């Protein structure tokens, strides 16, 4: 569908833009890819239907924004437009979120003091918690976009499924406990990532060394993006849920999402802009910026804005663990649509690696759910025992009062 839209939009005589995607999948393959994607969204609707129409729509839009952002960036840097300036495009994404955050506090909420770093209570908290997030946000986004310039969007999406596992490891380093089953999932998913790397590099082993180096560079960018995303999520969690961390839970108040955005994204925009100007040619980007390309960039900015705003609502509705599980569904959609409509080829060893990654993630989530269930059961037992103790103490107190009243009589 993306190929048809972008291909037809360039068919008004500009031969330089009308480029047929190599290795395009047949009509039957495209139909199968669309059917698979539709089945994913249908499954989402069935699973969350009990939460109401609003939650169903938000969940579908969340997955759709993930898929659309990844594929639109791939189309932008692909042979149709060949606009390979992912860093500068990311600056546009961050600027869009920053403008919306400023508009929220200055116009809607009318609390301009929220835009100051001291609004967190102290400048030290801003430097300790927000600044590292600002540094990791460009790493997670820019490097992910850079990776799609060198390797396929499907491979980048599969490697991205390691983010929840990396997040769990960092969370454990910050004090959160993991079961042995969860650690087994970490090992299996890491093995899958190694297999994917081997398959992506081996498919160009007969090509020139430059091509192989580009594939390796893309994989390095993809894994660095995963690490940056994991660090950003853990640091964000210390602000949104400080009580989960003993070192901060007694002195810091939780921060709202829009409050974090207005403090985070302006600095992230500045950092990503500095990196992009140093690594990409602004003059070349301006020279290649045609109206159609500007339209696609605007489309990616809207996708990035929707992804950040809708993702927050899904996070509030389902919690962090369930949101990550839902977010993993975009991997299947991106891989299917990339092969069917963007002419990509996923080697069988990459498919095998993706299987290991998904199995590892499933084992990890299974182990996490068991820990949560055991903790909930323990809390219920404790609450029940406390209730029994209160009843006993209440009965003792009543009996004592009865005795006192009899003695007084």
C-alpha positions in Angstrom: 0.0 0.0 0.0 2.8 2.4 0.8 4.5 1.5 -2.5 1.4 2.2 -4.5 0.8 5.6 -2.7 4.3 6.9 -3.0 4.8 5.4 -6.5 1.7 7.0 -7.9 2.4 10.3 -6.3 5.6 10.5 -8.4 4.1 9.6 -11.8 3.6 13.1 -13.2 6.6 13.1 -15.6 9.5 13.3 -13.1 11.4 10.3 -14.4 14.1 10.7 -11.7 11.6 9.8 -9.0 9.6 7.0 -10.7 11.8 4.1 -9.6 10.4 0.6 -9.4 11.4 -1.2 -6.2 13.8 -4.1 -6.8 12.6 -7.6 -6.1 9.0 -6.5 -5.6 6.8 -9.2 -4.2 4.0 -10.7 -6.3 0.4 -9.7 -5.9 -0.3 -12.9 -3.9 2.6 -12.1 -1.5 1.3 -8.6 -1.0 -2.2 -9.9 -0.3 -0.7 -12.3 2.3 1.2 -9.4 3.9 -1.9 -7.2 4.1 -3.9 -10.2 5.5 -1.2 -10.8 8.2 -1.2 -7.2 9.2 -5.0 -7.0 9.3 -5.0 -10.2 11.4 -2.7 -8.5 14.0 -5.0 -5.5 14.3 -8.1 -7.8 14.5 -6.4 -9.7 17.3 -5.8 -6.4 19.1 -9.4 -5.5 18.8 -10.5 -8.9 20.2 -8.1 -8.9 23.1 -8.8 -5.4 24.4 -12.5 -5.2 23.4 -13.6 -5.4 27.1 -11.9 -2.1 27.8 -14.2 -0.2 25.5 -14.0 1.4 22.1 -11.7 4.2 23.2 -9.0 1.8 24.4 -9.4 -0.3 21.2 -8.9 2.7 19.0 -5.9 4.0 21.0 -4.2 0.6 21.0 -4.6 0.2 17.2 -3.4 3.8 16.6 -0.4 3.1 18.8 0.7 0.1 16.8 -0.2 1.8 13.5 2.0 4.9 14.5 4.9 2.6 15.2 4.6 0.8 11.9 3.9 4.0 10.0 6.9 5.9 11.5 9.3 3.1 10.6 8.1 2.5 7.1 7.7 6.2 6.2 11.4 6.8 7.2 12.4 3.8 5.1 10.5 5.1 2.1 12.0 8.6 2.6 15.6 7.2 2.5 14.8 4.5 -0.2 15.2 4.6 -3.9 12.0 6.5 -4.6 13.1 9.7 -2.8 16.7 8.9 -1.8 16.6 11.6 1.0 19.2 10.2 3.3 19.3 12.8 6.1 17.7 10.9 9.0 19.3 13.1 11.6 17.9 16.3 10.3 14.5 14.7 9.9 14.7 13.6 13.5 15.3 17.2 14.5 11.9 18.0 12.9 10.3 15.2 14.9 11.7 16.5 18.2 10.8 20.1 17.3 7.2 19.1 16.6 6.8 17.5 20.1 8.6 20.4 21.7 6.2 22.9 20.1 3.2 20.9 21.2 4.5 20.6 24.8 5.1 24.4 24.9 1.7 25.1 23.5 0.2 22.8 26.2 1.7 24.6 29.1 1.7 28.2 27.8 -1.7 28.2 26.1 -3.8 25.3 27.4 -2.7 24.8 31.0 -1.4 28.3 31.4 1.4 27.2 33.7 4.5 28.7 32.0 6.6 28.0 35.1 6.5 24.3 34.2 8.8 25.0 31.2 11.7 25.9 33.6 14.2 23.2 34.8 13.7 24.4 38.3 10.0 23.3 38.2 11.2 19.9 39.2 12.0 21.2 42.6 15.7 21.6 42.1 18.2 22.1 39.3 20.2 19.1 40.6 17.2 16.8 39.9 17.0 18.2 36.3 20.7 17.5 35.8 20.6 14.1 37.4 17.4 12.7 35.7 16.3 14.8 32.7 19.6 15.6 31.0 20.6 11.9 30.6 17.2 11.3 29.1 17.8 14.1 26.7 21.1 12.5 25.7 19.6 9.0 25.2 16.6 10.2 23.2 18.6 11.3 20.2 20.7 8.2 20.4 17.6 5.9 20.3 15.9 7.8 17.5 18.6 9.1 15.3 20.6 5.8 15.4 17.5 3.9 14.6 16.8 6.1 11.6 20.5 5.8 10.6 20.3 2.0 10.7 17.4 1.9 8.3 19.6 3.8 5.7 22.1 0.9 5.7 19.9 -2.2 6.5 16.3 -3.1 5.9 13.5 -1.8 8.1 12.4 -5.4 8.8 15.8 -6.3 10.3 15.9 -3.0 12.3 12.4 -3.8 13.7 13.4 -7.3 14.7 16.6 -6.1 16.4 14.3 -3.5 18.2 12.5 -6.4 19.9 15.6 -6.7 22.1 14.7 -3.3 23.8 12.4 -4.8 26.4 15.1 -7.3 27.4 17.8 -4.7 27.6 15.4 -2.6 29.7 15.0 -5.4 32.1 18.7 -5.8 32.5 19.2 -2.1 33.3 16.2 -2.2 35.6 17.7 -5.1 37.5 20.9 -3.1 37.8 18.9 -0.3 39.3 17.3 -2.6 41.9 14.5 -4.5 40.2 14.5 -8.3 40.6 14.1 -10.8 37.8 13.3 -14.5 38.0 15.5 -17.2 36.6 12.9 -17.7 33.8 13.3 -14.1 32.8 17.1 -14.4 32.7 16.6 -17.4 30.4 14.6 -15.2 28.1 17.4 -12.7 28.1 19.9 -15.3 27.0 17.6 -16.7 24.2 16.8 -13.2 22.8 20.5 -12.2 22.9 21.3 -15.4 20.9 18.7 -14.4 18.3 20.3 -11.0 18.0 23.6 -12.6 17.2 22.0 -14.8 14.6 20.3 -11.8 12.9 23.6 -9.9 12.8 25.4 -12.9 11.2 22.6 -13.3 8.6 22.5 -9.6 7.6 26.3 -9.4 7.1 26.6 -12.8 5.4 24.0 -11.8 2.7 26.6 -9.3 1.3 29.7 -11.5 1.7 30.0 -11.9 -2.0 29.7 -8.1 -2.6 32.4 -5.5 -2.2 33.9 -4.8 1.2 32.3 -1.4 1.2 28.8 -2.9 1.1 29.7 -5.3 3.9 31.0 -2.4 6.0 27.7 -0.5 5.4 25.7 -3.5 6.6 27.9 -3.8 9.7 27.5 -0.1 10.3 23.8 -0.4 10.1 23.7 -3.2 12.6 25.9 -1.2 15.0 23.5 1.8 14.7 20.5 -0.6 15.3 22.0 -2.1 18.5 23.1 1.3 19.8 19.6 2.6 19.3 18.3 -0.4 21.3 20.7 0.4 24.2 19.8 4.1 24.1 16.1 3.3 24.1 16.5 1.0 27.1 18.5 3.6 29.1 15.9 6.3 28.3 13.0 4.1 29.4 14.7 3.2 32.8 15.6 6.9 33.5 12.1 8.0 32.5 10.7 5.4 34.9 12.7 7.0 37.8 10.8 10.2 37.1 7.3 8.8 36.5 7.4 6.2 39.2 10.1 7.3 41.7 8.7 5.1 44.5 9.9 2.0 42.6 13.5 3.1 43.3 14.5 3.1 47.0 17.2 5.8 46.5 14.6 8.3 45.1 11.2 7.2 46.3 11.3 9.0 49.6 12.2 12.5 48.4 11.1 13.0 44.8 7.6 13.5 43.5 6.3 11.9 40.3 6.5 14.0 37.1 3.7 14.1 34.5 4.4 13.1 30.9 3.8 16.6 29.4 6.0 18.1 32.1 8.7 15.7 31.2 8.2 16.4 27.5 8.5 20.2 27.8 11.8 19.8 29.7 13.2 16.9 27.6 12.5 17.5 24.0 13.9 21.1 23.6 17.3 20.0 24.8 17.0 16.7 22.8 16.3 18.9 19.7 19.4 20.9 20.4 21.6 17.8 20.9 20.2 16.1 17.8 20.6 19.3 15.8 24.2 19.6 16.8 24.9 15.9 15.9 23.1 16.2 12.6 24.8 19.4 11.5 28.2 17.7 12.3 27.4 14.5 10.4 25.1 15.6 7.6 25.2 18.3 5.0 22.5 20.9 5.6 23.1 22.5 2.2 22.6 19.1 0.4 19.5 18.4 2.4 18.1 21.8 1.4 18.9 21.3 -2.2 17.2 17.9 -2.3 14.1 19.2 -0.4 11.3 19.1 -3.0 7.6 19.6 -2.3 6.9 15.9 -2.3 9.8 15.2 0.1 8.7 18.0 2.4 5.2 16.4 2.5 6.7 13.0 3.5 8.8 14.7 6.2 5.7 16.5 7.5 3.9 13.1 7.5 6.8 11.5 9.6 6.6 14.5 12.0 2.9 13.9 12.6 3.6 10.2 13.1 6.3 10.9 15.7 3.9 13.3 17.5 1.1 10.7 17.5 3.5 8.0 18.6 4.6 10.0 21.7 1.2 11.2 22.7 -0.8 8.0 22.1 2.0 5.9 23.6 1.5 7.8 26.9 -2.2 7.0 26.9 -1.6 3.3 26.2 1.1 3.3 29.0 -1.5 4.7 31.4 -4.1 2.2 30.4 -2.1 -1.0 30.3 1.1 -0.3 32.3 4.7 -0.6 31.1 4.9 -4.3 30.7 1.7 -4.7 28.6 2.6 -1.6 26.5 5.9 -3.3 25.5 4.1 -6.5 24.6 1.7 -4.5 22.4 4.5 -2.6 20.9 6.2 -5.8 19.8 3.3 -6.4 17.4 4.7 -3.8 15.1 7.6 -6.1 14.3 5.4 -8.5 12.5 3.7 -5.8 10.5 6.9 -4.0 9.5 8.6 -7.2 8.5 5.7 -8.3 6.3 5.1 -4.9 4.7 8.8 -4.4 4.1 9.1 -7.6 2.2 5.9 -7.2 0.3 5.9 -3.5 -0.6 9.5 -2.2 -0.1 11.2 -5.0 -2.0 13.4 -6.1 0.9 14.7 -9.6 1.3 15.0 -11.3 4.7 17.4 -14.2 4.6 16.2 -17.4 6.2 18.8 -17.1 8.9 17.4 -13.7 9.8 13.9 -15.3 10.1 15.5 -17.9 12.4 17.1 -15.2 14.5 13.8 -13.3 14.7 12.2 -16.5 16.0 14.8 -16.8 18.7 14.2 -13.1 19.7 10.5 -13.5 19.9 10.8 -16.8 21.8 13.2 -15.1 24.2 10.9 -12.1 24.7 8.0 -14.5 25.3 10.0 -16.4 28.0 11.0 -13.2 29.6 7.5 -11.9 29.8 6.3 -15.2 31.1 8.8 -15.1 33.9 7.8 -11.5 34.6 4.2 -12.4 34.8 4.9 -15.2 37.3 6.8 -12.8 39.5 4.0 -10.3 39.4 1.4 -13.0 40.2 3.4 -14.3 43.1 3.9 -10.8 44.5 0.1 -10.1 44.1 -0.7 -13.3 45.9 1.8 -12.4 48.7 0.2 -9.0 49.0 -3.3 -10.5 49.2 -2.1 -12.9 52.0 -0.5 -10.1 53.9 -3.7 -8.0 53.5 -5.8 -10.9 54.7 -3.6 -11.5 57.7 -3.7 -7.8 58.6 -7.4 -7.9 58.3 -7.6 -10.9 60.7 -5.4 -9.1 63.1 -7.5 -6.0 63.0 -10.6 -8.1 63.7 -9.0 -9.8 66.6 -7.8 -6.6 68.1 -11.2 -5.1 67.5 -12.9 -7.9 69.3 -10.4 -7.7 72.2 -11.0 -4.0 72.4 -14.8 -4.5 72.5 -14.5 -7.2 75.2 -12.3 -4.9 77.3 -14.8 -2.1 77.0 -17.7 -4.5 78.0 -15.7 -5.6 81.0 -15.0 -2.0 82.0 -18.7 -1.1 81.6 -19.7 -4.0 83.8 -17.1 -3.1 86.4 -18.3 0.5 86.3 -21.9 -0.6 86.8 
